[in-house]
């Protein structure tokens, strides 16, 4: 017997209509490339998003057609997030930090018909336009180069969309957005998000025991809108009608903290690297910026070290740890203390907060070891596998990658993890980043996190280097804090308080900077290549 409920589609169109009906007076604030501030309301956002939808329809965009964006976080990128799927198209965010050859491959593989591009990014577009083969290019003017001959001006383009617009009757399972993975082995892989997945992800994200977002909050979309949907912040903001702050391309401490202060931001997400930039700004300028009393942050992309959590706490910034991937829309877990954990000793609380946490509602996870599912004992490691309504079921047009999904429907993440009896998951490492020394596994993530707790260390990476006797040994690559001197023996002694002798790095290299992926993660593949011929001082010892 079926339930007697309406068959009502979960689509972004409903979010667009709702924000206009209920929260039309709420602001969207953008930092533009010239560092000026642009403000308008959700009512204006609604009108312009519908104009874009009609203009695209009149330009020949049909259901399922991909419309690419090459843009920073701004109000016009937000219009694309909703205007493109409102007409039945698929918004495809191109990661502007990728190499032009990768961008050309991605645009061609996705079959992008139209590109919307910031004028300040036209030089990048010029480097891959021939490979991509866009039918039409629409340029968003910021007082920069402007539209060239043969290209459309964004404002003129959407002005053609004046008049009545009727939404197509969208099915909730139709594609609404598209993003390609970055920093992975092999070619970038396309993930297609359905309307249903984006709506359900937004609901889960806002739950009190997830990230606790309410209409009264002020959200800052600090994570780039061109990668993994800016952690879902734009969709959550429009769904709830919260004030939204878009910082553009400026991710320096001065700009971010100024916006957080002046706009009274209460929630934002970023990778630990960016949180480190924000923290340094706060510590170097005590009392200069006044953050909102209920300000809290979300950290994704990689595990924040305990020292980062403690130092941000001291600045009045509560940081929640989340885990996710492009393939999980992206948020899949959150690390919150359970009600009966509030009385734990402070050290134990931080140990819990450093884990990736429990899964959000409707997301399931398991750790698979060679002999089957690993027990939830916090010690037995296995590959993290997940499934749920906003987890990808396949990659776009890449049947050869079907091996990433098990026969019983789980997505294989490539992360090695443990899950404890409370259901808290902890990433031990990416499978390719684990160090196998003398038949025993060493977690590079654990070593990096411990090194980041040292007061002289700004950044740390640990990679496996071939060894004549032990197969592999850990080598630590360190960026020291400005004006601070620390020696290898100091760091080795510091680590020996937590790790056995055989787990300690055999060598420490001090550098000015570390390589990162386009989304701020450590680029360990580059470091492994750089140090693969490392000569150990005592080979065979």
C-alpha positions, -999 to 999 in steps of 0.1 A, spaced: 0 0 0 14 34 -10 12 64 13 -12 91 5 13 119 1 18 144 -27 44 135 -53 62 169 -49 96 172 -66 126 183 -45 141 209 -69 162 241 -67 133 259 -82 114 256 -50 143 272 -31 145 300 -56 108 308 -53 108 304 -15 137 329 -9 118 355 -29 85 350 -12 98 350 23 132 366 25 134 390 -4 147 418 19 178 398 30 212 409 16 237 391 -5 271 409 -1 300 404 -26 336 415 -26 345 424 -62 379 421 -79 387 458 -73 379 451 -35 347 472 -36 316 458 -20 284 450 -40 251 446 -21 217 435 -33 187 416 -19 174 381 -25 145 398 -44 169 412 -69 188 379 -70 155 361 -78 146 385 -106 180 383 -122 183 345 -118 150 341 -137 162 366 -163 193 344 -168 171 313 -171 150 329 -198 180 343 -217 196 308 -217 163 293 -229 160 318 -257 197 311 -266 188 275 -272 198 258 -239 177 226 -235 172 201 -207 205 186 -196 227 210 -216 258 220 -197 266 257 -191 300 262 -176 312 289 -152 347 302 -148 341 326 -119 351 336 -84 326 337 -56 302 365 -64 265 374 -67 265 367 -104 280 332 -98 251 327 -74 227 336 -101 243 310 -123 240 284 -95 202 288 -97 194 304 -131 210 276 -151 192 247 -134 160 267 -133 158 265 -171 167 228 -171 204 232 -177 233 219 -157 257 244 -141 292 231 -145 317 250 -123 352 250 -138 380 250 -113 400 281 -123 431 268 -104 436 239 -127 461 239 -156 446 252 -189 450 218 -206 430 202 -178 403 228 -181 401 223 -219 398 185 -214 371 189 -187 350 213 -207 352 191 -238 345 159 -219 315 175 -201 302 188 -234 298 224 -222 279 245 -247 281 279 -231 307 295 -208 300 324 -183 334 339 -174 346 367 -152 364 393 -173 395 391 -150 397 354 -160 396 360 -198 434 355 -201 429 320 -186 400 313 -210 422 323 -239 446 294 -231 421 266 -234 392 280 -256 403 261 -287 404 228 -269 370 234 -252 350 245 -282 323 266 -265 294 277 -288 290 309 -269 309 329 -243 292 354 -219 316 378 -200 308 391 -166 322 426 -164 340 438 -132 355 470 -147 383 448 -162 389 438 -198 352 436 -207 337 415 -235 358 412 -266 344 410 -301 323 379 -306 316 375 -268 284 385 -250 283 409 -221 265 393 -191 243 423 -183 232 427 -219 227 390 -221 203 387 -191 185 419 -201 172 399 -231 155 377 -205 130 403 -195 94 391 -195 75 361 -185 94 329 -179 78 295 -172 99 268 -155 101 235 -172 85 206 -152 117 193 -137 121 158 -122 140 159 -89 164 133 -103 175 154 -132 210 168 -131 213 204 -118 250 208 -113 283 193 -122 318 193 -108 350 175 -117 374 160 -92 408 175 -87 441 163 -72 433 127 -80 453 101 -100 444 98 -137 420 121 -155 396 144 -137 362 127 -132 328 143 -135 302 142 -108 266 150 -117 244 163 -88 207 159 -90 182 185 -78 171 159 -51 207 154 -39 214 191 -35 182 197 -17 186 168 7 223 177 13 211 213 22 186 199 47 211 177 64 238 204 64 216 228 83 204 203 110 213 213 146 234 182 151 252 188 118 262 224 113 233 241 130 224 269 105 194 291 109 178 320 90 193 344 115 228 333 107 252 351 83 269 326 60 302 332 42 309 311 12 347 310 17 352 276 1 354 283 -37 321 280 -56 341 263 -84 349 233 -62 324 209 -46 296 235 -44 315 257 -19 307 229 6 270 235 -1 269 270 15 251 287 -15 223 262 -15 219 263 22 218 301 23 191 303 -4 170 275 12 170 292 46 171 328 35 202 337 54 224 367 46 252 355 23 287 369 21 308 361 -10 345 372 -6 356 369 -43 392 361 -50 407 378 -19 415 351 7 440 371 27 435 376 64 429 413 61 400 409 36 384 379 52 385 392 88 373 426 77 343 410 60 336 387 90 337 417 113 317 442 92 291 418 80 288 399 114 294 365 98 284 336 120 292 305 99 319 298 73 338 268 59 374 265 47 403 241 45 427 241 74 453 260 54 429 290 51 419 287 88 456 290 95 457 323 76 427 336 95 443 325 128 476 342 121 457 374 113 438 372 147 469 365 167 490 392 151 463 418 155 447 412 189 415 432 193 415 447 158 385 426 145 354 418 165 339 385 154 302 377 161 298 362 195 283 330 180 309 327 152 318 291 143 337 276 115 338 243 95 370 227 84 371 203 55 395 190 29 420 176 54 422 170 92 428 202 113 456 196 138 447 198 175 468 229 179 447 247 153 415 238 172 430 249 205 444 282 192 411 291 174 392 283 206 414 308 224 403 334 198 366 326 204 363 306 172 347 271 175 358 249 146 338 218 136 355 191 116 336 177 86 346 151 60 334 148 24 344 146 -12 333 160 -45 315 126 -48 296 132 -16 281 166 -26 304 171 -4 295 169 34 291 133 47 303 134 83 306 159 112 326 156 144 304 168 173 306 157 209 276 137 220 256 150 249 272 126 275 307 136 262 305 171 276 321 160 309 351 143 293 385 157 302 396 184 278 423 163 262 397 136 253 374 162 239 400 174 215 409 139 205 372 134 195 370 167 177 401 158 156 383 128 142 362 131 111 331 122 131 298 104 126 278 103 93 251 128 86 215 113 85 210 89 56 247 86 49 261 51 58 298 42 62 319 12 67 356 3 68 365 -27 46 395 -47 54 409 -75 32 389 -101 51 356 -82 53 341 -53 72 363 -40 100 349 -39 135 340 -6 150 368 -8 176 388 24 168 418 3 159 411 -20 130 417 -1 97 400 -5 64 391 14 33 363 39 39 332 31 19 300 52 19 266 53 4 236 76 6 211 99 -13 238 125 -21 267 101 -28 276 96 -65 265 64 -81 289 67 -110 311 92 -128 299 110 -159 307 92 -191 336 71 -176 325 35 -175 360 24 -169 358 39 -134 330 16 -123 355 -3 -101 352 26 -76 318 11 -67 312 -22 -50 288 -48 -63 265 -40 -34 264 -3 -41 291 13 -19 315 40 -31 351 33 -24 367 65 -12 404 55 -13 407 67 23 420 43 50 401 48 83 390 34 116 356 36 132 352 35 170 324 21 191 307 55 192 306 57 154 333 83 151 354 78 119 390 87 117 409 90 85 443 73 88 455 83 54 448 81 17 456 46 7 484 59 -16 499 80 13 502 53 39 539 44 46 548 7 47 580 3 66 593 -32 74 558 -47 69 542 -22 93 520 7 84 527 43 94 501 71 91 515 102 75 484 121 86 491 113 123 527 124 120 517 156 102 491 165 128 516 160 156 542 181 139 517 209 135 513 209 172 549 221 176 551 258 182 578 264 156 560 245 127 538 264 103 531 235 79 542 199 77 540 171 51 553 135 56 558 112 26 571 78 20 606 75 5 621 42 -8 645 26 16 671 -1 8 662 -21 39 627 -11 51 610 -7 17 598 28 28 606 53 55 589 86 64 605 118 54 591 151 69 591 183 49 587 213 72 578 250 68 589 269 99 571 298 113 586 332 104 616 341 125 616 308 143 645 283 143 640 246 151 663 217 143 655 181 132 665 167 165 641 190 183 612 178 161 623 141 165 624 145 203 589 162 202 574 134 182 589 107 204 565 117 231 536 102 210 552 77 186 575 47 187 610 50 175 603 30 143 574 54 134 595 86 135 607 103 103 643 94 95 649 128 79 636 163 81 638 188 53 631 225 58 615 245 30 599 279 24 566 265 10 548 233 4 529 224 -29 491 223 -27 463 212 -50 439 237 -64 416 232 -34 443 238 -7 452 201 0 488 190 3 501 178 -30 520 148 -18 524 133 -52 547 163 -61 567 157 -29 570 120 -35 584 127 -70 607 154 -57 623 132 -30 621 97 -46 658 97 -51 666 107 -15 698 93 -2 696 81 33 727 89 54 729 53 67 714 30 41 705 -4 53 705 6 90 
